[in-house]
Amino acid sequence: MTAEIVNLNKVRKARERATREKDAQENRLKYGQAKSERNLFEAKHRKTQAELDGARRQSGDSTDDDDDPGPGNAS
């Protein structure tokens, strides 16, 4: 009829760890995105960047626009 010896420090730490894990799980559900949603967003972002990069002018392809008095060239 002997009682089991329990390390109270380990019990306290295990209880706190379980509480933190429960809180983390709730926050993941509340604020997180599913992996598929993240992948979809990243794929759309890469596609948009590729389209923008494809439409970007090259510095050697532009015509001479120095004689156009734009807002920055007005005297």
CHARMM internal coordinates of N, CA and C (Angstrom, degrees):
IC EDIT
DIST 1 N 1 CA 1.4246
DIST 1 CA 1 C 1.5298
ANGL 1 N 1 CA 1 C 111.58
DIST 1 C 2 N 1.3059
ANGL 1 CA 1 C 2 N 113.62
DIHE 1 N 1 CA 1 C 2 N 41.69
DIST 2 N 2 CA 1.4507
ANGL 1 C 2 N 2 CA 117.77
DIHE 1 CA 1 C 2 N 2 CA 178.74
DIST 2 CA 2 C 1.5192
ANGL 2 N 2 CA 2 C 110.00
DIHE 1 C 2 N 2 CA 2 C -92.69
DIST 2 C 3 N 1.2720
ANGL 2 CA 2 C 3 N 114.32
DIHE 2 N 2 CA 2 C 3 N 143.85
DIST 3 N 3 CA 1.4667
ANGL 2 C 3 N 3 CA 119.83
DIHE 2 CA 2 C 3 N 3 CA -179.55
DIST 3 CA 3 C 1.5196
ANGL 3 N 3 CA 3 C 109.46
DIHE 2 C 3 N 3 CA 3 C -83.00
DIST 3 C 4 N 1.2962
ANGL 3 CA 3 C 4 N 115.40
DIHE 3 N 3 CA 3 C 4 N 151.97
DIST 4 N 4 CA 1.4588
ANGL 3 C 4 N 4 CA 120.64
DIHE 3 CA 3 C 4 N 4 CA 178.58
DIST 4 CA 4 C 1.5342
ANGL 4 N 4 CA 4 C 108.74
DIHE 3 C 4 N 4 CA 4 C -76.30
DIST 4 C 5 N 1.3001
ANGL 4 CA 4 C 5 N 114.87
DIHE 4 N 4 CA 4 C 5 N 134.40
DIST 5 N 5 CA 1.4664
ANGL 4 C 5 N 5 CA 119.57
DIHE 4 CA 4 C 5 N 5 CA -179.93
DIST 5 CA 5 C 1.5230
ANGL 5 N 5 CA 5 C 108.18
DIHE 4 C 5 N 5 CA 5 C -80.85
DIST 5 C 6 N 1.3445
ANGL 5 CA 5 C 6 N 115.73
DIHE 5 N 5 CA 5 C 6 N 129.91
DIST 6 N 6 CA 1.4558
ANGL 5 C 6 N 6 CA 121.52
DIHE 5 CA 5 C 6 N 6 CA -176.24
DIST 6 CA 6 C 1.5211
ANGL 6 N 6 CA 6 C 108.79
DIHE 5 C 6 N 6 CA 6 C -123.81
DIST 6 C 7 N 1.3182
ANGL 6 CA 6 C 7 N 115.49
DIHE 6 N 6 CA 6 C 7 N 131.69
DIST 7 N 7 CA 1.4489
ANGL 6 C 7 N 7 CA 120.25
DIHE 6 CA 6 C 7 N 7 CA 175.43
DIST 7 CA 7 C 1.5348
ANGL 7 N 7 CA 7 C 106.48
DIHE 6 C 7 N 7 CA 7 C -83.40
DIST 7 C 8 N 1.3185
ANGL 7 CA 7 C 8 N 116.41
DIHE 7 N 7 CA 7 C 8 N 110.40
DIST 8 N 8 CA 1.4657
ANGL 7 C 8 N 8 CA 120.83
DIHE 7 CA 7 C 8 N 8 CA -175.13
DIST 8 CA 8 C 1.5223
ANGL 8 N 8 CA 8 C 112.18
DIHE 7 C 8 N 8 CA 8 C -65.50
DIST 8 C 9 N 1.3086
ANGL 8 CA 8 C 9 N 116.89
DIHE 8 N 8 CA 8 C 9 N -29.68
DIST 9 N 9 CA 1.4604
ANGL 8 C 9 N 9 CA 120.55
DIHE 8 CA 8 C 9 N 9 CA 178.53
DIST 9 CA 9 C 1.5306
ANGL 9 N 9 CA 9 C 110.53
DIHE 8 C 9 N 9 CA 9 C -64.45
DIST 9 C 10 N 1.3310
ANGL 9 CA 9 C 10 N 116.49
DIHE 9 N 9 CA 9 C 10 N -42.95
DIST 10 N 10 CA 1.4718
ANGL 9 C 10 N 10 CA 120.70
DIHE 9 CA 9 C 10 N 10 CA 178.85
DIST 10 CA 10 C 1.5281
ANGL 10 N 10 CA 10 C 110.89
DIHE 9 C 10 N 10 CA 10 C -66.68
DIST 10 C 11 N 1.3154
ANGL 10 CA 10 C 11 N 117.06
DIHE 10 N 10 CA 10 C 11 N -38.84
DIST 11 N 11 CA 1.4699
ANGL 10 C 11 N 11 CA 120.55
DIHE 10 CA 10 C 11 N 11 CA 179.34
DIST 11 CA 11 C 1.5257
ANGL 11 N 11 CA 11 C 109.88
DIHE 10 C 11 N 11 CA 11 C -65.04
DIST 11 C 12 N 1.3132
ANGL 11 CA 11 C 12 N 116.30
DIHE 11 N 11 CA 11 C 12 N -43.67
DIST 12 N 12 CA 1.4703
ANGL 11 C 12 N 12 CA 120.39
DIHE 11 CA 11 C 12 N 12 CA 179.95
DIST 12 CA 12 C 1.5223
ANGL 12 N 12 CA 12 C 110.39
DIHE 11 C 12 N 12 CA 12 C -62.79
DIST 12 C 13 N 1.3298
ANGL 12 CA 12 C 13 N 117.35
DIHE 12 N 12 CA 12 C 13 N -46.13
DIST 13 N 13 CA 1.4589
ANGL 12 C 13 N 13 CA 121.32
DIHE 12 CA 12 C 13 N 13 CA -179.36
DIST 13 CA 13 C 1.5284
ANGL 13 N 13 CA 13 C 111.54
DIHE 12 C 13 N 13 CA 13 C -64.81
DIST 13 C 14 N 1.3154
ANGL 13 CA 13 C 14 N 117.24
DIHE 13 N 13 CA 13 C 14 N -38.90
DIST 14 N 14 CA 1.4684
ANGL 13 C 14 N 14 CA 120.59
DIHE 13 CA 13 C 14 N 14 CA 178.57
DIST 14 CA 14 C 1.5287
ANGL 14 N 14 CA 14 C 110.48
DIHE 13 C 14 N 14 CA 14 C -65.44
DIST 14 C 15 N 1.3281
ANGL 14 CA 14 C 15 N 116.13
DIHE 14 N 14 CA 14 C 15 N -40.06
DIST 15 N 15 CA 1.4702
ANGL 14 C 15 N 15 CA 119.87
DIHE 14 CA 14 C 15 N 15 CA 178.84
DIST 15 CA 15 C 1.5353
ANGL 15 N 15 CA 15 C 110.19
DIHE 14 C 15 N 15 CA 15 C -64.95
DIST 15 C 16 N 1.3282
ANGL 15 CA 15 C 16 N 117.33
DIHE 15 N 15 CA 15 C 16 N -42.90
DIST 16 N 16 CA 1.4682
ANGL 15 C 16 N 16 CA 121.18
DIHE 15 CA 15 C 16 N 16 CA 178.75
DIST 16 CA 16 C 1.5269
ANGL 16 N 16 CA 16 C 111.12
DIHE 15 C 16 N 16 CA 16 C -65.39
DIST 16 C 17 N 1.3229
ANGL 16 CA 16 C 17 N 116.59
DIHE 16 N 16 CA 16 C 17 N -39.77
DIST 17 N 17 CA 1.4596
ANGL 16 C 17 N 17 CA 121.16
DIHE 16 CA 16 C 17 N 17 CA 178.73
DIST 17 CA 17 C 1.5272
ANGL 17 N 17 CA 17 C 110.41
DIHE 16 C 17 N 17 CA 17 C -62.71
DIST 17 C 18 N 1.3252
ANGL 17 CA 17 C 18 N 117.00
DIHE 17 N 17 CA 17 C 18 N -42.43
DIST 18 N 18 CA 1.4572
ANGL 17 C 18 N 18 CA 121.17
DIHE 17 CA 17 C 18 N 18 CA 179.15
DIST 18 CA 18 C 1.5280
ANGL 18 N 18 CA 18 C 110.76
DIHE 17 C 18 N 18 CA 18 C -65.49
DIST 18 C 19 N 1.3176
ANGL 18 CA 18 C 19 N 117.15
DIHE 18 N 18 CA 18 C 19 N -38.63
DIST 19 N 19 CA 1.4645
ANGL 18 C 19 N 19 CA 121.32
DIHE 18 CA 18 C 19 N 19 CA 178.12
DIST 19 CA 19 C 1.5219
ANGL 19 N 19 CA 19 C 110.67
DIHE 18 C 19 N 19 CA 19 C -65.20
DIST 19 C 20 N 1.3309
ANGL 19 CA 19 C 20 N 117.27
DIHE 19 N 19 CA 19 C 20 N -44.19
DIST 20 N 20 CA 1.4719
ANGL 19 C 20 N 20 CA 120.58
DIHE 19 CA 19 C 20 N 20 CA 179.07
DIST 20 CA 20 C 1.5219
ANGL 20 N 20 CA 20 C 110.88
DIHE 19 C 20 N 20 CA 20 C -63.53
DIST 20 C 21 N 1.3298
ANGL 20 CA 20 C 21 N 117.11
DIHE 20 N 20 CA 20 C 21 N -39.76
DIST 21 N 21 CA 1.4601
ANGL 20 C 21 N 21 CA 120.97
DIHE 20 CA 20 C 21 N 21 CA 179.37
DIST 21 CA 21 C 1.5273
ANGL 21 N 21 CA 21 C 110.66
DIHE 20 C 21 N 21 CA 21 C -65.51
DIST 21 C 22 N 1.3297
ANGL 21 CA 21 C 22 N 116.75
DIHE 21 N 21 CA 21 C 22 N -39.65
DIST 22 N 22 CA 1.4675
ANGL 21 C 22 N 22 CA 120.62
DIHE 21 CA 21 C 22 N 22 CA 178.23
DIST 22 CA 22 C 1.5240
ANGL 22 N 22 CA 22 C 110.28
DIHE 21 C 22 N 22 CA 22 C -64.37
DIST 22 C 23 N 1.3298
ANGL 22 CA 22 C 23 N 116.93
DIHE 22 N 22 CA 22 C 23 N -43.47
DIST 23 N 23 CA 1.4620
ANGL 22 C 23 N 23 CA 120.95
DIHE 22 CA 22 C 23 N 23 CA 178.02
DIST 23 CA 23 C 1.5238
ANGL 23 N 23 CA 23 C 111.17
DIHE 22 C 23 N 23 CA 23 C -63.71
DIST 23 C 24 N 1.3321
ANGL 23 CA 23 C 24 N 116.83
DIHE 23 N 23 CA 23 C 24 N -40.75
DIST 24 N 24 CA 1.4622
ANGL 23 C 24 N 24 CA 120.99
DIHE 23 CA 23 C 24 N 24 CA 179.71
DIST 24 CA 24 C 1.5294
ANGL 24 N 24 CA 24 C 110.64
DIHE 23 C 24 N 24 CA 24 C -63.86
DIST 24 C 25 N 1.3115
ANGL 24 CA 24 C 25 N 116.86
DIHE 24 N 24 CA 24 C 25 N -40.97
DIST 25 N 25 CA 1.4693
ANGL 24 C 25 N 25 CA 120.89
DIHE 24 CA 24 C 25 N 25 CA 178.94
DIST 25 CA 25 C 1.5249
ANGL 25 N 25 CA 25 C 110.40
DIHE 24 C 25 N 25 CA 25 C -63.58
DIST 25 C 26 N 1.3254
ANGL 25 CA 25 C 26 N 117.30
DIHE 25 N 25 CA 25 C 26 N -42.20
DIST 26 N 26 CA 1.4646
ANGL 25 C 26 N 26 CA 120.69
DIHE 25 CA 25 C 26 N 26 CA 178.14
DIST 26 CA 26 C 1.5272
ANGL 26 N 26 CA 26 C 110.34
DIHE 25 C 26 N 26 CA 26 C -62.63
DIST 26 C 27 N 1.3430
ANGL 26 CA 26 C 27 N 117.15
DIHE 26 N 26 CA 26 C 27 N -41.55
DIST 27 N 27 CA 1.4627
ANGL 26 C 27 N 27 CA 120.38
DIHE 26 CA 26 C 27 N 27 CA 179.30
DIST 27 CA 27 C 1.5261
ANGL 27 N 27 CA 27 C 111.67
DIHE 26 C 27 N 27 CA 27 C -67.08
DIST 27 C 28 N 1.3341
ANGL 27 CA 27 C 28 N 117.06
DIHE 27 N 27 CA 27 C 28 N -36.51
DIST 28 N 28 CA 1.4683
ANGL 27 C 28 N 28 CA 119.19
DIHE 27 CA 27 C 28 N 28 CA 177.13
DIST 28 CA 28 C 1.5173
ANGL 28 N 28 CA 28 C 110.43
DIHE 27 C 28 N 28 CA 28 C -62.76
DIST 28 C 29 N 1.3211
ANGL 28 CA 28 C 29 N 116.84
DIHE 28 N 28 CA 28 C 29 N -40.79
DIST 29 N 29 CA 1.4576
ANGL 28 C 29 N 29 CA 119.50
DIHE 28 CA 28 C 29 N 29 CA 179.03
DIST 29 CA 29 C 1.5205
ANGL 29 N 29 CA 29 C 111.41
DIHE 28 C 29 N 29 CA 29 C -69.86
DIST 29 C 30 N 1.3232
ANGL 29 CA 29 C 30 N 115.97
DIHE 29 N 29 CA 29 C 30 N -36.43
DIST 30 N 30 CA 1.4583
ANGL 29 C 30 N 30 CA 120.41
DIHE 29 CA 29 C 30 N 30 CA -175.28
DIST 30 CA 30 C 1.5234
ANGL 30 N 30 CA 30 C 112.29
DIHE 29 C 30 N 30 CA 30 C -76.94
DIST 30 C 31 N 1.3277
ANGL 30 CA 30 C 31 N 117.82
DIHE 30 N 30 CA 30 C 31 N -42.56
DIST 31 N 31 CA 1.4587
ANGL 30 C 31 N 31 CA 121.63
DIHE 30 CA 30 C 31 N 31 CA -171.52
DIST 31 CA 31 C 1.5277
ANGL 31 N 31 CA 31 C 114.29
DIHE 30 C 31 N 31 CA 31 C -112.32
DIST 31 C 32 N 1.2976
ANGL 31 CA 31 C 32 N 118.09
DIHE 31 N 31 CA 31 C 32 N -18.32
DIST 32 N 32 CA 1.4610
ANGL 31 C 32 N 32 CA 120.61
DIHE 31 CA 31 C 32 N 32 CA -171.15
DIST 32 CA 32 C 1.5116
ANGL 32 N 32 CA 32 C 113.87
DIHE 31 C 32 N 32 CA 32 C -81.42
DIST 32 C 33 N 1.3232
ANGL 32 CA 32 C 33 N 114.57
DIHE 32 N 32 CA 32 C 33 N 168.42
DIST 33 N 33 CA 1.4495
ANGL 32 C 33 N 33 CA 122.69
DIHE 32 CA 32 C 33 N 33 CA 174.33
DIST 33 CA 33 C 1.5122
ANGL 33 N 33 CA 33 C 107.74
DIHE 32 C 33 N 33 CA 33 C -115.32
DIST 33 C 34 N 1.3067
ANGL 33 CA 33 C 34 N 114.89
DIHE 33 N 33 CA 33 C 34 N 150.32
DIST 34 N 34 CA 1.4490
ANGL 33 C 34 N 34 CA 119.06
DIHE 33 CA 33 C 34 N 34 CA 175.61
DIST 34 CA 34 C 1.5306
ANGL 34 N 34 CA 34 C 108.62
DIHE 33 C 34 N 34 CA 34 C -71.32
DIST 34 C 35 N 1.2997
ANGL 34 CA 34 C 35 N 116.91
DIHE 34 N 34 CA 34 C 35 N 155.93
DIST 35 N 35 CA 1.4639
ANGL 34 C 35 N 35 CA 120.76
DIHE 34 CA 34 C 35 N 35 CA -178.55
DIST 35 CA 35 C 1.5237
ANGL 35 N 35 CA 35 C 110.08
DIHE 34 C 35 N 35 CA 35 C -60.93
DIST 35 C 36 N 1.3201
ANGL 35 CA 35 C 36 N 117.78
DIHE 35 N 35 CA 35 C 36 N -38.06
DIST 36 N 36 CA 1.4570
ANGL 35 C 36 N 36 CA 120.24
DIHE 35 CA 35 C 36 N 36 CA 179.42
DIST 36 CA 36 C 1.5291
ANGL 36 N 36 CA 36 C 111.20
DIHE 35 C 36 N 36 CA 36 C -64.22
DIST 36 C 37 N 1.3385
ANGL 36 CA 36 C 37 N 117.39
DIHE 36 N 36 CA 36 C 37 N -36.60
DIST 37 N 37 CA 1.4640
ANGL 36 C 37 N 37 CA 120.44
DIHE 36 CA 36 C 37 N 37 CA 177.46
DIST 37 CA 37 C 1.5180
ANGL 37 N 37 CA 37 C 110.92
DIHE 36 C 37 N 37 CA 37 C -65.93
DIST 37 C 38 N 1.3399
ANGL 37 CA 37 C 38 N 116.89
DIHE 37 N 37 CA 37 C 38 N -42.42
DIST 38 N 38 CA 1.4634
ANGL 37 C 38 N 38 CA 120.22
DIHE 37 CA 37 C 38 N 38 CA 178.05
DIST 38 CA 38 C 1.5204
ANGL 38 N 38 CA 38 C 110.85
DIHE 37 C 38 N 38 CA 38 C -62.51
DIST 38 C 39 N 1.3337
ANGL 38 CA 38 C 39 N 116.87
DIHE 38 N 38 CA 38 C 39 N -43.96
DIST 39 N 39 CA 1.4606
ANGL 38 C 39 N 39 CA 120.80
DIHE 38 CA 38 C 39 N 39 CA 179.98
DIST 39 CA 39 C 1.5203
ANGL 39 N 39 CA 39 C 111.43
DIHE 38 C 39 N 39 CA 39 C -63.16
DIST 39 C 40 N 1.3218
ANGL 39 CA 39 C 40 N 117.47
DIHE 39 N 39 CA 39 C 40 N -39.70
DIST 40 N 40 CA 1.4551
ANGL 39 C 40 N 40 CA 121.23
DIHE 39 CA 39 C 40 N 40 CA 178.32
DIST 40 CA 40 C 1.5175
ANGL 40 N 40 CA 40 C 110.58
DIHE 39 C 40 N 40 CA 40 C -64.42
DIST 40 C 41 N 1.3165
ANGL 40 CA 40 C 41 N 117.55
DIHE 40 N 40 CA 40 C 41 N -44.34
DIST 41 N 41 CA 1.4649
ANGL 40 C 41 N 41 CA 121.59
DIHE 40 CA 40 C 41 N 41 CA 178.80
DIST 41 CA 41 C 1.5237
ANGL 41 N 41 CA 41 C 110.59
DIHE 40 C 41 N 41 CA 41 C -61.81
DIST 41 C 42 N 1.3280
ANGL 41 CA 41 C 42 N 116.88
DIHE 41 N 41 CA 41 C 42 N -44.80
DIST 42 N 42 CA 1.4603
ANGL 41 C 42 N 42 CA 120.67
DIHE 41 CA 41 C 42 N 42 CA -179.51
DIST 42 CA 42 C 1.5243
ANGL 42 N 42 CA 42 C 111.04
DIHE 41 C 42 N 42 CA 42 C -64.26
DIST 42 C 43 N 1.3265
ANGL 42 CA 42 C 43 N 117.99
DIHE 42 N 42 CA 42 C 43 N -39.57
DIST 43 N 43 CA 1.4666
ANGL 42 C 43 N 43 CA 121.34
DIHE 42 CA 42 C 43 N 43 CA 179.26
DIST 43 CA 43 C 1.5288
ANGL 43 N 43 CA 43 C 110.49
DIHE 42 C 43 N 43 CA 43 C -65.32
DIST 43 C 44 N 1.3273
ANGL 43 CA 43 C 44 N 117.24
DIHE 43 N 43 CA 43 C 44 N -42.15
DIST 44 N 44 CA 1.4629
ANGL 43 C 44 N 44 CA 120.24
DIHE 43 CA 43 C 44 N 44 CA 177.44
DIST 44 CA 44 C 1.5171
ANGL 44 N 44 CA 44 C 110.87
DIHE 43 C 44 N 44 CA 44 C -63.86
DIST 44 C 45 N 1.3257
ANGL 44 CA 44 C 45 N 116.56
DIHE 44 N 44 CA 44 C 45 N -40.47
DIST 45 N 45 CA 1.4649
ANGL 44 C 45 N 45 CA 121.27
DIHE 44 CA 44 C 45 N 45 CA 179.84
DIST 45 CA 45 C 1.5366
ANGL 45 N 45 CA 45 C 110.63
DIHE 44 C 45 N 45 CA 45 C -63.82
DIST 45 C 46 N 1.3356
ANGL 45 CA 45 C 46 N 116.93
DIHE 45 N 45 CA 45 C 46 N -44.73
DIST 46 N 46 CA 1.4673
ANGL 45 C 46 N 46 CA 120.53
DIHE 45 CA 45 C 46 N 46 CA 178.98
DIST 46 CA 46 C 1.5260
ANGL 46 N 46 CA 46 C 110.76
DIHE 45 C 46 N 46 CA 46 C -62.82
DIST 46 C 47 N 1.3488
ANGL 46 CA 46 C 47 N 117.58
DIHE 46 N 46 CA 46 C 47 N -40.80
DIST 47 N 47 CA 1.4691
ANGL 46 C 47 N 47 CA 121.57
DIHE 46 CA 46 C 47 N 47 CA -179.91
DIST 47 CA 47 C 1.5245
ANGL 47 N 47 CA 47 C 110.07
DIHE 46 C 47 N 47 CA 47 C -63.84
DIST 47 C 48 N 1.3202
ANGL 47 CA 47 C 48 N 117.06
DIHE 47 N 47 CA 47 C 48 N -44.55
DIST 48 N 48 CA 1.4612
ANGL 47 C 48 N 48 CA 121.29
DIHE 47 CA 47 C 48 N 48 CA 179.40
DIST 48 CA 48 C 1.5196
ANGL 48 N 48 CA 48 C 110.43
DIHE 47 C 48 N 48 CA 48 C -63.00
DIST 48 C 49 N 1.3409
ANGL 48 CA 48 C 49 N 117.41
DIHE 48 N 48 CA 48 C 49 N -43.89
DIST 49 N 49 CA 1.4618
ANGL 48 C 49 N 49 CA 120.79
DIHE 48 CA 48 C 49 N 49 CA 178.83
DIST 49 CA 49 C 1.5229
ANGL 49 N 49 CA 49 C 111.08
DIHE 48 C 49 N 49 CA 49 C -62.43
DIST 49 C 50 N 1.3340
ANGL 49 CA 49 C 50 N 117.49
DIHE 49 N 49 CA 49 C 50 N -39.51
DIST 50 N 50 CA 1.4629
ANGL 49 C 50 N 50 CA 120.69
DIHE 49 CA 49 C 50 N 50 CA 179.25
DIST 50 CA 50 C 1.5239
ANGL 50 N 50 CA 50 C 110.53
DIHE 49 C 50 N 50 CA 50 C -65.13
DIST 50 C 51 N 1.3297
ANGL 50 CA 50 C 51 N 117.29
DIHE 50 N 50 CA 50 C 51 N -40.37
DIST 51 N 51 CA 1.4671
ANGL 50 C 51 N 51 CA 120.48
DIHE 50 CA 50 C 51 N 51 CA 177.86
DIST 51 CA 51 C 1.5195
ANGL 51 N 51 CA 51 C 110.62
DIHE 50 C 51 N 51 CA 51 C -64.90
DIST 51 C 52 N 1.3357
ANGL 51 CA 51 C 52 N 117.31
DIHE 51 N 51 CA 51 C 52 N -41.94
DIST 52 N 52 CA 1.4630
ANGL 51 C 52 N 52 CA 120.08
DIHE 51 CA 51 C 52 N 52 CA 178.99
DIST 52 CA 52 C 1.5257
ANGL 52 N 52 CA 52 C 111.41
DIHE 51 C 52 N 52 CA 52 C -66.44
DIST 52 C 53 N 1.3118
ANGL 52 CA 52 C 53 N 116.84
DIHE 52 N 52 CA 52 C 53 N -41.09
DIST 53 N 53 CA 1.4593
ANGL 52 C 53 N 53 CA 120.08
DIHE 52 CA 52 C 53 N 53 CA 179.33
DIST 53 CA 53 C 1.5262
ANGL 53 N 53 CA 53 C 110.79
DIHE 52 C 53 N 53 CA 53 C -66.10
DIST 53 C 54 N 1.3264
ANGL 53 CA 53 C 54 N 116.78
DIHE 53 N 53 CA 53 C 54 N -34.49
DIST 54 N 54 CA 1.4629
ANGL 53 C 54 N 54 CA 120.38
DIHE 53 CA 53 C 54 N 54 CA 178.56
DIST 54 CA 54 C 1.5197
ANGL 54 N 54 CA 54 C 112.01
DIHE 53 C 54 N 54 CA 54 C -69.47
DIST 54 C 55 N 1.3167
ANGL 54 CA 54 C 55 N 117.97
DIHE 54 N 54 CA 54 C 55 N -28.25
DIST 55 N 55 CA 1.4577
ANGL 54 C 55 N 55 CA 121.91
DIHE 54 CA 54 C 55 N 55 CA -178.29
DIST 55 CA 55 C 1.5292
ANGL 55 N 55 CA 55 C 111.98
DIHE 54 C 55 N 55 CA 55 C -92.40
DIST 55 C 56 N 1.3085
ANGL 55 CA 55 C 56 N 117.89
DIHE 55 N 55 CA 55 C 56 N -3.16
DIST 56 N 56 CA 1.4660
ANGL 55 C 56 N 56 CA 121.99
DIHE 55 CA 55 C 56 N 56 CA -177.14
DIST 56 CA 56 C 1.5194
ANGL 56 N 56 CA 56 C 110.38
DIHE 55 C 56 N 56 CA 56 C -70.81
DIST 56 C 57 N 1.3140
ANGL 56 CA 56 C 57 N 116.15
DIHE 56 N 56 CA 56 C 57 N 137.43
DIST 57 N 57 CA 1.4558
ANGL 56 C 57 N 57 CA 121.25
DIHE 56 CA 56 C 57 N 57 CA 176.90
DIST 57 CA 57 C 1.5219
ANGL 57 N 57 CA 57 C 109.41
DIHE 56 C 57 N 57 CA 57 C -76.30
DIST 57 C 58 N 1.3063
ANGL 57 CA 57 C 58 N 114.50
DIHE 57 N 57 CA 57 C 58 N 144.70
DIST 58 N 58 CA 1.4490
ANGL 57 C 58 N 58 CA 120.21
DIHE 57 CA 57 C 58 N 58 CA 174.88
DIST 58 CA 58 C 1.5128
ANGL 58 N 58 CA 58 C 108.65
DIHE 57 C 58 N 58 CA 58 C -89.89
DIST 58 C 59 N 1.3045
ANGL 58 CA 58 C 59 N 118.76
DIHE 58 N 58 CA 58 C 59 N 147.98
DIST 59 N 59 CA 1.4595
ANGL 58 C 59 N 59 CA 121.95
DIHE 58 CA 58 C 59 N 59 CA -176.35
DIST 59 CA 59 C 1.5242
ANGL 59 N 59 CA 59 C 111.61
DIHE 58 C 59 N 59 CA 59 C -64.46
DIST 59 C 60 N 1.3136
ANGL 59 CA 59 C 60 N 120.40
DIHE 59 N 59 CA 59 C 60 N -30.53
DIST 60 N 60 CA 1.4598
ANGL 59 C 60 N 60 CA 123.12
DIHE 59 CA 59 C 60 N 60 CA 179.50
DIST 60 CA 60 C 1.5191
ANGL 60 N 60 CA 60 C 112.99
DIHE 59 C 60 N 60 CA 60 C -80.77
DIST 60 C 61 N 1.3437
ANGL 60 CA 60 C 61 N 119.19
DIHE 60 N 60 CA 60 C 61 N -17.82
DIST 61 N 61 CA 1.4581
ANGL 60 C 61 N 61 CA 122.76
DIHE 60 CA 60 C 61 N 61 CA -176.79
DIST 61 CA 61 C 1.5178
ANGL 61 N 61 CA 61 C 113.22
DIHE 60 C 61 N 61 CA 61 C -86.70
DIST 61 C 62 N 1.2994
ANGL 61 CA 61 C 62 N 119.78
DIHE 61 N 61 CA 61 C 62 N -15.26
DIST 62 N 62 CA 1.4586
ANGL 61 C 62 N 62 CA 121.58
DIHE 61 CA 61 C 62 N 62 CA -174.97
DIST 62 CA 62 C 1.5208
ANGL 62 N 62 CA 62 C 110.10
DIHE 61 C 62 N 62 CA 62 C -77.06
DIST 62 C 63 N 1.3373
ANGL 62 CA 62 C 63 N 115.97
DIHE 62 N 62 CA 62 C 63 N 151.84
DIST 63 N 63 CA 1.4608
ANGL 62 C 63 N 63 CA 121.26
DIHE 62 CA 62 C 63 N 63 CA 177.94
DIST 63 CA 63 C 1.5061
ANGL 63 N 63 CA 63 C 109.50
DIHE 62 C 63 N 63 CA 63 C -85.03
DIST 63 C 64 N 1.3152
ANGL 63 CA 63 C 64 N 117.07
DIHE 63 N 63 CA 63 C 64 N 170.53
DIST 64 N 64 CA 1.4526
ANGL 63 C 64 N 64 CA 121.85
DIHE 63 CA 63 C 64 N 64 CA -178.52
DIST 64 CA 64 C 1.5159
ANGL 64 N 64 CA 64 C 109.09
DIHE 63 C 64 N 64 CA 64 C -77.41
DIST 64 C 65 N 1.3101
ANGL 64 CA 64 C 65 N 118.15
DIHE 64 N 64 CA 64 C 65 N 108.92
DIST 65 N 65 CA 1.4649
ANGL 64 C 65 N 65 CA 122.86
DIHE 64 CA 64 C 65 N 65 CA -178.09
DIST 65 CA 65 C 1.5129
ANGL 65 N 65 CA 65 C 112.18
DIHE 64 C 65 N 65 CA 65 C -107.99
DIST 65 C 66 N 1.3348
ANGL 65 CA 65 C 66 N 118.46
DIHE 65 N 65 CA 65 C 66 N 20.75
DIST 66 N 66 CA 1.4514
ANGL 65 C 66 N 66 CA 120.42
DIHE 65 CA 65 C 66 N 66 CA -177.01
DIST 66 CA 66 C 1.5263
ANGL 66 N 66 CA 66 C 113.02
DIHE 65 C 66 N 66 CA 66 C -71.09
DIST 66 C 67 N 1.3520
ANGL 66 CA 66 C 67 N 118.36
DIHE 66 N 66 CA 66 C 67 N -27.37
DIST 67 N 67 CA 1.4472
ANGL 66 C 67 N 67 CA 120.07
DIHE 66 CA 66 C 67 N 67 CA -178.54
DIST 67 CA 67 C 1.5290
ANGL 67 N 67 CA 67 C 112.39
DIHE 66 C 67 N 67 CA 67 C -84.51
DIST 67 C 68 N 1.3393
ANGL 67 CA 67 C 68 N 118.12
DIHE 67 N 67 CA 67 C 68 N 4.16
DIST 68 N 68 CA 1.4643
ANGL 67 C 68 N 68 CA 122.11
DIHE 67 CA 67 C 68 N 68 CA 176.80
DIST 68 CA 68 C 1.5165
ANGL 68 N 68 CA 68 C 108.01
DIHE 67 C 68 N 68 CA 68 C -91.55
DIST 68 C 69 N 1.3552
ANGL 68 CA 68 C 69 N 118.19
DIHE 68 N 68 CA 68 C 69 N 112.04
DIST 69 N 69 CA 1.4620
ANGL 68 C 69 N 69 CA 118.82
DIHE 68 CA 68 C 69 N 69 CA -179.73
DIST 69 CA 69 C 1.5282
ANGL 69 N 69 CA 69 C 111.49
DIHE 68 C 69 N 69 CA 69 C -76.93
DIST 69 C 70 N 1.3103
ANGL 69 CA 69 C 70 N 117.04
DIHE 69 N 69 CA 69 C 70 N 87.86
DIST 70 N 70 CA 1.4455
ANGL 69 C 70 N 70 CA 122.48
DIHE 69 CA 69 C 70 N 70 CA 177.63
DIST 70 CA 70 C 1.5114
ANGL 70 N 70 CA 70 C 110.42
DIHE 69 C 70 N 70 CA 70 C -83.41
DIST 70 C 71 N 1.3144
ANGL 70 CA 70 C 71 N 118.34
DIHE 70 N 70 CA 70 C 71 N -176.33
DIST 71 N 71 CA 1.4650
ANGL 70 C 71 N 71 CA 121.26
DIHE 70 CA 70 C 71 N 71 CA -178.48
DIST 71 CA 71 C 1.5141
ANGL 71 N 71 CA 71 C 112.64
DIHE 70 C 71 N 71 CA 71 C -59.70
DIST 71 C 72 N 1.3235
ANGL 71 CA 71 C 72 N 117.91
DIHE 71 N 71 CA 71 C 72 N -32.57
DIST 72 N 72 CA 1.4592
ANGL 71 C 72 N 72 CA 119.97
DIHE 71 CA 71 C 72 N 72 CA -179.65
DIST 72 CA 72 C 1.5177
ANGL 72 N 72 CA 72 C 113.22
DIHE 71 C 72 N 72 CA 72 C -84.27
DIST 72 C 73 N 1.3332
ANGL 72 CA 72 C 73 N 117.34
DIHE 72 N 72 CA 72 C 73 N -17.11
DIST 73 N 73 CA 1.4545
ANGL 72 C 73 N 73 CA 121.00
DIHE 72 CA 72 C 73 N 73 CA -177.00
DIST 73 CA 73 C 1.5232
ANGL 73 N 73 CA 73 C 112.69
DIHE 72 C 73 N 73 CA 73 C -104.10
DIST 73 C 74 N 1.2993
ANGL 73 CA 73 C 74 N 119.55
DIHE 73 N 73 CA 73 C 74 N 2.18
DIST 74 N 74 CA 1.4578
ANGL 73 C 74 N 74 CA 122.39
DIHE 73 CA 73 C 74 N 74 CA -177.84
DIST 74 CA 74 C 1.5276
ANGL 74 N 74 CA 74 C 109.99
DIHE 73 C 74 N 74 CA 74 C -66.95
DIST 74 C 75 N 1.3454
ANGL 74 CA 74 C 75 N 115.14
DIHE 74 N 74 CA 74 C 75 N 138.55
DIST 75 N 75 CA 1.4654
ANGL 74 C 75 N 75 CA 117.00
DIHE 74 CA 74 C 75 N 75 CA 179.19
DIST 75 CA 75 C 1.4963
ANGL 75 N 75 CA 75 C 111.88
DIHE 74 C 75 N 75 CA 75 C -117.76
END
COOR INIT
IC SEED 1 N 1 CA 1 C
IC BUILD
